């Protein structure tokens, strides 16, 4: 049997944009944030990044917690760090939860369907590895009309370890044959560079972070592209050489 071709995608931030989340913040507390010279986008990024930090630190210290619980917990701390002197009078718990509902209502990025179709046409099996629960993540694809079989969705929750711990990627890599072509694709450099470290070929898309900051990562990327469709084309080309 000839080698199979596999590509594993990160989901949130890569296949899914944060626009709905930023819009929910803007609608709910945006004018109050702007009165303090804080844009909804910057607050949303700071809040999400703070949650990801705590999520990762808890995971690597063997105190794994679901991401949603952490996002809820660090909301007021993030407001404080942004310069809001009395965060709990600035926004209610209900307003916090309304902002979080925007996060759960994220939508697919433009080009995801074409990206997947191009890869599948070349014989790739498309997988996803996420820190979210598979039902919610599959919902992104169903809502966007993009085929993603549930059996091809893998959650870190099943291993109790968060990306970018190498133990989050290793079980996924090991389910493929040694001779198979194995790629990992993400719009987070910390994510794809960790996957490369365990043995995947790396495809990085700048659609989210813009700046790859290669000077702080010691991993060589096989593909760097500005868009998802361009990334798919480059992966196909690199896999045939």
ChimeraX attribute file (.defattr): number of C-alpha atoms within 10 A of each C-alpha:
attribute: neighborCount
match mode: 1-to-1
recipient: residues
	/A:1	3
	/A:2	6
	/A:3	11
	/A:4	15
	/A:5	21
	/A:6	21
	/A:7	23
	/A:8	28
	/A:9	21
	/A:10	20
	/A:11	24
	/A:12	23
	/A:13	17
	/A:14	23
	/A:15	24
	/A:16	21
	/A:17	19
	/A:18	22
	/A:19	16
	/A:20	18
	/A:21	24
	/A:22	24
	/A:23	17
	/A:24	22
	/A:25	25
	/A:26	20
	/A:27	12
	/A:28	19
	/A:29	18
	/A:30	18
	/A:31	15
	/A:32	15
	/A:33	20
	/A:34	12
	/A:35	9
	/A:36	11
	/A:37	11
	/A:38	18
	/A:39	18
	/A:40	23
	/A:41	17
	/A:42	13
	/A:43	21
	/A:44	23
	/A:45	15
	/A:46	17
	/A:47	22
	/A:48	19
	/A:49	14
	/A:50	17
	/A:51	22
	/A:52	17
	/A:53	13
	/A:54	18
	/A:55	24
	/A:56	20
	/A:57	14
	/A:58	16
	/A:59	18
	/A:60	16
	/A:61	8
	/A:62	11
	/A:63	12
	/A:64	17
	/A:65	17
	/A:66	15
	/A:67	20
	/A:68	14
	/A:69	11
	/A:70	18
	/A:71	21
	/A:72	16
	/A:73	13
	/A:74	16
	/A:75	25
	/A:76	22
	/A:77	14
	/A:78	20
	/A:79	21
	/A:80	14
	/A:81	13
	/A:82	18
	/A:83	12
	/A:84	17
	/A:85	11
	/A:86	11
	/A:87	17
	/A:88	14
	/A:89	10
	/A:90	14
	/A:91	16
	/A:92	13
	/A:93	13
	/A:94	10
	/A:95	15
	/A:96	18
	/A:97	15
	/A:98	17
	/A:99	24
	/A:100	19
	/A:101	15
	/A:102	17
	/A:103	23
	/A:104	16
	/A:105	16
	/A:106	21
	/A:107	20
	/A:108	23
	/A:109	19
	/A:110	15
	/A:111	14
	/A:112	20
	/A:113	18
	/A:114	15
	/A:115	18
	/A:116	21
	/A:117	18
	/A:118	18
	/A:119	21
	/A:120	17
	/A:121	10
	/A:122	15
	/A:123	13
	/A:124	20
	/A:125	16
	/A:126	21
	/A:127	23
	/A:128	24
	/A:129	23
	/A:130	20
	/A:131	22
	/A:132	19
	/A:133	16
	/A:134	20
	/A:135	11
	/A:136	12
	/A:137	24
	/A:138	21
	/A:139	17
	/A:140	21
	/A:141	20
	/A:142	14
	/A:143	12
	/A:144	16
	/A:145	11
	/A:146	17
	/A:147	13
	/A:148	18
	/A:149	13
	/A:150	13
	/A:151	9
	/A:152	15
	/A:153	20
	/A:154	20
	/A:155	20
	/A:156	18
	/A:157	18
	/A:158	11
	/A:159	11
	/A:160	17
	/A:161	24
	/A:162	27
	/A:163	22
	/A:164	16
	/A:165	15
	/A:166	16
	/A:167	16
	/A:168	24
	/A:169	26
	/A:170	15
	/A:171	11
	/A:172	16
	/A:173	20
	/A:174	11
	/A:175	8
	/A:176	15
	/A:177	12
	/A:178	11
	/A:179	10
	/A:180	13
	/A:181	16
	/A:182	22
	/A:183	25
	/A:184	27
	/A:185	33
	/A:186	26
	/A:187	28
	/A:188	21
	/A:189	24
	/A:190	16
	/A:191	20
	/A:192	28
	/A:193	25
	/A:194	22
	/A:195	29
	/A:196	22
	/A:197	16
	/A:198	15
	/A:199	15
	/A:200	23
	/A:201	22
	/A:202	27
	/A:203	28
	/A:204	25
	/A:205	26
	/A:206	19
	/A:207	19
	/A:208	17
	/A:209	13
	/A:210	11
	/A:211	11
	/A:212	17
	/A:213	10
	/A:214	12
	/A:215	7
	/A:216	9
	/A:217	12
	/A:218	10
	/A:219	17
	/A:220	13
	/A:221	15
	/A:222	15
	/A:223	19
	/A:224	18
	/A:225	18
	/A:226	14
	/A:227	19
	/A:228	27
	/A:229	21
	/A:230	17
	/A:231	21
	/A:232	26
	/A:233	17
	/A:234	16
	/A:235	23
	/A:236	18
	/A:237	12
	/A:238	11
	/A:239	15
	/A:240	7
	/A:241	5
